[in-house]
């Protein structure tokens, strides 16, 4: 029996880089992870990825490794192999990614947007398997979206990646986003938004810090809020309800636009899905008369933090099929 070939999958986000060795039949041999330093330089993400990639290549040099697939945060230009990210990571704006990584590892490299990579991972090896129309929402520091129609990632004009996280759901909220709009989905329902709302509550009511058992607003984090909500704290529960409501509004719009078979939710905020879900369902169930929203399956991902690694590897495999 012939030995399987492998692909290196790269998931470069805003805070971490994850690089894994994935077999062509979708099995992970090893995944490495490293936190990015807080100070961002133009080469910060790229150099971390190169370091982790070379580590895997050195350790598994006896294996047949055929290429590298990379999912990188923010807009990317697949044709030029360039990261275009002036908002979440401005230091990386218009930075070449494919060419230097290719030179460092000696393998062909394919570049993909991180949200599309996560969606491809869930479609290939996760809870998106078997869905003809799959919509994936990544809810972390920001909100990323991707739509896969019969195995193909939907792309817009000139190959652009649609930014579903920046559609407006509450223009009266007064919450501004770097995208230029007020009340977009990311500004109201992302992990960063959840923390911002919590810190505003603490400024208005400093005694709430005692309940959270933190010294100041800068020490508030999502787990402390969730723990307080789980213990019945009213302020924390208000935040959970608001988060569920805004997530529900965004998902309702997604379902109305695309009517997918399945929606898969990824990202750090999904670990608390059980608390948000009742409020999400309430919104969707109240507005399901024009489309069969109640029939759309909504569930969290099954690949944990590694959907992007699997999906990046799969993006490379797809690219080779296109070439063939």
C-alpha positions as CSV (number, residue, x, y, z in Angstrom):
1,X,0.0,0.0,0.0
2,X,1.4,3.4,-1.0
3,X,2.1,6.0,1.7
4,X,-0.3,9.0,1.9
5,X,0.8,12.4,0.8
6,X,0.4,15.4,3.1
7,X,-0.3,19.1,2.9
8,X,0.6,21.8,5.3
9,X,-2.4,23.9,6.4
10,X,-1.8,27.4,7.8
11,X,-4.3,29.4,9.8
12,X,-3.0,32.9,10.5
13,X,-5.4,34.9,12.6
14,X,-5.2,38.1,14.6
15,X,-3.7,36.6,17.7
16,X,-2.4,33.1,16.8
17,X,-0.8,31.2,14.1
18,X,-1.7,27.5,13.6
19,X,0.2,25.2,11.2
20,X,-0.7,21.6,10.7
21,X,0.4,18.6,8.7
22,X,-2.8,17.1,7.1
23,X,-3.0,14.0,5.0
24,X,-4.7,14.2,1.7
25,X,-7.5,12.0,3.2
26,X,-8.1,14.6,5.9
27,X,-6.2,13.2,8.9
28,X,-4.1,15.6,11.1
29,X,-0.6,14.2,11.9
30,X,0.4,17.2,14.0
31,X,-0.7,20.8,14.5
32,X,1.6,23.5,16.0
33,X,0.4,26.7,17.5
34,X,2.0,30.0,18.5
35,X,0.7,33.2,20.0
36,X,1.6,36.3,18.0
37,X,3.4,39.1,19.9
38,X,1.2,42.1,20.7
39,X,3.4,44.5,18.7
40,X,2.7,44.0,15.0
41,X,5.4,44.4,12.5
42,X,5.0,43.9,8.7
43,X,6.5,40.5,8.9
44,X,5.1,39.3,12.2
45,X,2.6,36.9,11.0
46,X,4.6,35.7,8.0
47,X,7.7,34.9,10.0
48,X,5.7,33.0,12.6
49,X,4.2,30.9,9.9
50,X,7.6,30.3,8.3
51,X,9.0,29.2,11.6
52,X,6.2,26.7,12.3
53,X,6.2,25.4,8.8
54,X,9.9,24.8,8.7
55,X,9.6,23.0,12.0
56,X,7.1,20.5,10.6
57,X,9.1,20.1,7.4
58,X,12.2,19.3,9.4
59,X,10.5,16.8,11.7
60,X,8.7,15.0,8.9
61,X,11.2,15.3,6.0
62,X,10.7,11.6,5.2
63,X,7.1,12.1,4.3
64,X,5.7,13.2,0.9
65,X,4.6,16.8,1.5
66,X,3.2,18.3,-1.6
67,X,2.3,21.9,-0.8
68,X,1.0,24.6,1.6
69,X,-2.4,26.0,1.9
70,X,-2.8,29.3,3.9
71,X,-5.8,30.9,5.4
72,X,-5.0,34.5,6.5
73,X,-7.1,37.0,8.4
74,X,-8.8,39.8,6.4
75,X,-9.0,40.5,2.7
76,X,-6.4,38.8,0.6
77,X,-5.5,38.9,-3.1
78,X,-5.3,35.3,-4.2
79,X,-3.9,36.2,-7.6
80,X,-1.0,38.3,-6.3
81,X,-0.5,36.2,-3.2
82,X,-0.8,39.4,-1.1
83,X,-2.4,40.1,2.3
84,X,-4.7,43.2,2.1
85,X,-5.7,44.0,5.6
86,X,-5.8,47.7,6.5
87,X,-8.3,47.3,9.3
88,X,-7.7,44.5,11.8
89,X,-3.9,44.2,11.0
90,X,-2.8,47.4,9.3
91,X,0.9,46.5,9.6
92,X,0.3,43.7,7.2
93,X,-1.4,45.8,4.5
94,X,-0.3,44.9,1.0
95,X,2.3,42.5,2.3
96,X,3.5,39.7,0.0
97,X,2.7,36.3,1.6
98,X,2.8,33.6,-0.9
99,X,6.2,34.3,-2.5
100,X,8.3,34.5,0.7
101,X,6.6,31.5,2.2
102,X,7.2,29.5,-1.0
103,X,10.8,30.5,-1.0
104,X,11.2,29.6,2.7
105,X,9.7,26.1,2.4
106,X,10.4,25.2,-1.2
107,X,6.8,24.1,-1.9
108,X,3.9,25.6,-3.9
109,X,1.7,27.8,-1.7
110,X,-2.0,28.7,-2.1
111,X,-3.5,31.7,-0.3
112,X,-7.1,31.9,1.0
113,X,-9.1,34.2,3.2
114,X,-9.3,32.7,6.8
115,X,-13.1,32.6,6.9
116,X,-13.3,30.7,3.6
117,X,-10.6,28.4,4.9
118,X,-12.6,27.7,8.1
119,X,-15.7,27.0,6.0
120,X,-13.8,24.6,3.7
121,X,-12.5,22.8,6.8
122,X,-16.0,22.3,8.1
123,X,-17.2,21.2,4.7
124,X,-14.4,18.7,4.2
125,X,-14.0,17.2,7.6
126,X,-16.4,18.9,10.0
127,X,-20.1,19.4,10.6
128,X,-20.6,20.9,7.2
129,X,-20.0,17.5,5.5
130,X,-22.9,16.6,3.2
131,X,-24.4,20.1,3.0
132,X,-25.1,21.2,-0.5
133,X,-25.5,24.8,0.6
134,X,-23.3,25.6,3.7
135,X,-23.0,29.0,5.4
136,X,-20.2,29.3,8.0
137,X,-19.9,32.2,10.5
138,X,-16.7,32.6,12.5
139,X,-17.4,34.6,15.7
140,X,-14.2,35.6,17.4
141,X,-12.5,39.0,17.7
142,X,-14.5,39.9,14.6
143,X,-17.1,38.1,12.5
144,X,-16.2,36.4,9.3
145,X,-18.5,34.6,6.9
146,X,-18.4,32.2,4.0
147,X,-20.9,30.5,1.7
148,X,-20.1,27.2,0.0
149,X,-22.5,26.2,-2.7
150,X,-22.2,22.6,-3.9
151,X,-18.6,22.4,-2.8
152,X,-17.5,25.7,-4.3
153,X,-16.7,28.8,-2.3
154,X,-18.9,31.7,-3.5
155,X,-16.8,34.7,-4.6
156,X,-18.0,38.1,-5.7
157,X,-16.9,40.6,-8.3
158,X,-13.2,40.2,-9.3
159,X,-13.0,37.2,-6.9
160,X,-13.7,39.4,-3.8
161,X,-14.6,37.7,-0.6
162,X,-18.1,38.9,0.7
163,X,-17.9,40.5,4.1
164,X,-21.1,39.3,5.8
165,X,-19.8,40.4,9.2
166,X,-20.2,44.0,8.1
167,X,-23.9,44.0,7.0
168,X,-25.8,46.5,9.1
169,X,-28.3,45.1,11.6
170,X,-28.9,48.1,14.0
171,X,-28.1,51.5,12.5
172,X,-29.6,53.2,15.6
173,X,-27.1,51.5,18.0
174,X,-24.6,54.3,17.7
175,X,-21.8,51.8,17.6
176,X,-19.2,52.7,14.9
177,X,-17.1,50.1,13.1
178,X,-13.8,50.5,11.2
179,X,-15.7,49.4,8.1
180,X,-17.3,52.8,8.1
181,X,-20.8,51.8,9.1
182,X,-22.8,52.2,12.3
183,X,-24.3,49.1,13.8
184,X,-22.8,46.4,11.6
185,X,-23.0,42.7,12.7
186,X,-19.3,42.6,13.8
187,X,-19.5,45.8,15.8
188,X,-22.5,44.4,17.8
189,X,-22.0,40.6,18.1
190,X,-18.3,39.8,17.8
191,X,-16.2,38.8,20.8
192,X,-14.7,42.3,20.9
193,X,-18.2,43.9,20.9
194,X,-19.3,41.6,23.7
195,X,-16.4,42.8,25.8
196,X,-16.9,46.4,24.9
197,X,-20.5,46.3,26.0
198,X,-19.4,44.6,29.3
199,X,-16.9,47.3,30.0
200,X,-19.4,50.0,29.4
201,X,-21.6,48.3,32.0
202,X,-18.8,48.3,34.5
203,X,-18.1,52.0,33.9
204,X,-21.8,52.8,34.6
205,X,-21.8,50.5,37.6
206,X,-18.3,50.0,39.2
207,X,-19.7,47.7,41.9
208,X,-20.2,45.1,39.1
209,X,-16.5,44.6,39.1
210,X,-16.8,43.0,42.6
211,X,-19.3,40.5,41.3
212,X,-16.9,39.7,38.4
213,X,-14.0,39.5,40.9
214,X,-11.7,41.7,38.8
215,X,-9.8,44.8,39.7
216,X,-10.7,47.1,36.8
217,X,-12.5,47.1,33.4
218,X,-9.3,46.0,31.6
219,X,-9.4,42.7,33.5
220,X,-12.9,41.8,32.3
221,X,-12.9,39.0,29.9
222,X,-15.5,36.8,28.3
223,X,-15.1,33.8,30.7
224,X,-15.7,36.1,33.7
225,X,-18.9,37.4,32.2
226,X,-20.1,33.9,31.2
227,X,-19.4,32.6,34.7
228,X,-21.4,35.5,36.2
229,X,-24.3,34.8,33.8
230,X,-24.2,31.1,34.7
231,X,-24.6,32.1,38.3
232,X,-27.6,34.2,37.6
233,X,-26.1,37.7,37.7
234,X,-28.6,40.0,36.1
235,X,-26.1,42.3,34.3
236,X,-24.2,39.4,32.8
237,X,-27.4,37.8,31.7
238,X,-28.5,41.0,30.0
239,X,-25.2,40.9,28.0
240,X,-25.8,37.3,27.1
241,X,-29.3,38.0,25.9
242,X,-28.2,41.0,23.9
243,X,-25.4,38.9,22.3
244,X,-27.9,36.2,21.4
245,X,-30.3,38.7,20.0
246,X,-27.7,40.3,17.7
247,X,-26.3,37.0,16.6
248,X,-29.9,35.9,15.9
249,X,-30.6,39.0,13.8
250,X,-27.5,38.5,11.7
251,X,-28.2,34.8,11.2
252,X,-31.8,35.5,10.3
253,X,-30.5,37.8,7.5
254,X,-28.0,35.2,6.3
255,X,-30.8,32.6,6.2
256,X,-33.1,35.0,4.3
257,X,-30.4,35.9,1.8
258,X,-29.1,32.4,1.1
259,X,-31.5,29.8,2.6
260,X,-28.7,27.3,3.2
261,X,-29.2,23.7,4.3
262,X,-26.9,24.3,7.3
263,X,-25.2,27.1,9.2
264,X,-22.1,26.2,11.1
265,X,-20.7,28.6,13.7
266,X,-17.0,28.7,14.5
267,X,-14.7,30.7,16.7
268,X,-14.1,31.4,20.3
269,X,-17.6,32.7,21.1
270,X,-19.2,29.4,20.1
271,X,-18.0,27.7,23.2
272,X,-20.8,29.5,25.0
273,X,-23.4,28.7,22.4
274,X,-25.6,27.0,24.9
275,X,-26.2,30.3,26.6
276,X,-26.8,32.3,23.5
277,X,-28.9,29.7,21.6
278,X,-32.3,30.3,23.2
279,X,-32.1,34.0,22.2
280,X,-30.9,33.2,18.7
281,X,-33.7,30.7,18.2
282,X,-36.3,33.2,19.5
283,X,-35.3,35.8,16.9
284,X,-35.2,33.2,14.0
285,X,-38.4,31.5,15.0
286,X,-40.2,34.8,15.1
287,X,-39.4,35.6,11.5
288,X,-39.6,32.5,9.5
289,X,-42.6,33.0,7.3
290,X,-41.0,34.1,4.0
291,X,-38.3,31.4,4.0
292,X,-38.1,28.0,5.7
293,X,-35.8,29.3,8.4
294,X,-37.0,26.7,10.9
295,X,-35.7,23.9,8.7
296,X,-32.2,25.3,8.5
297,X,-29.8,23.4,10.8
298,X,-27.7,25.6,13.0
299,X,-24.8,24.0,15.0
300,X,-21.4,24.8,16.2
301,X,-18.3,23.5,14.5
302,X,-16.7,20.1,15.2
303,X,-13.1,21.0,14.5
304,X,-12.6,23.3,17.4
305,X,-9.9,25.9,16.7
306,X,-8.5,23.9,13.8
307,X,-11.1,24.3,11.0
308,X,-8.9,26.9,9.3
309,X,-5.9,24.5,9.3
310,X,-7.9,21.7,7.7
311,X,-9.6,24.1,5.3
312,X,-6.3,25.7,4.2
313,X,-5.0,22.2,3.4
314,X,-8.2,21.5,1.5
315,X,-7.9,24.8,-0.4
316,X,-4.5,23.6,-1.7
317,X,-5.9,20.2,-2.8
318,X,-8.7,22.0,-4.6
319,X,-6.3,24.2,-6.4
320,X,-4.4,21.2,-7.7
321,X,-7.6,19.7,-9.1
322,X,-8.3,23.0,-10.9
323,X,-4.8,22.9,-12.4
324,X,-5.2,19.3,-13.5
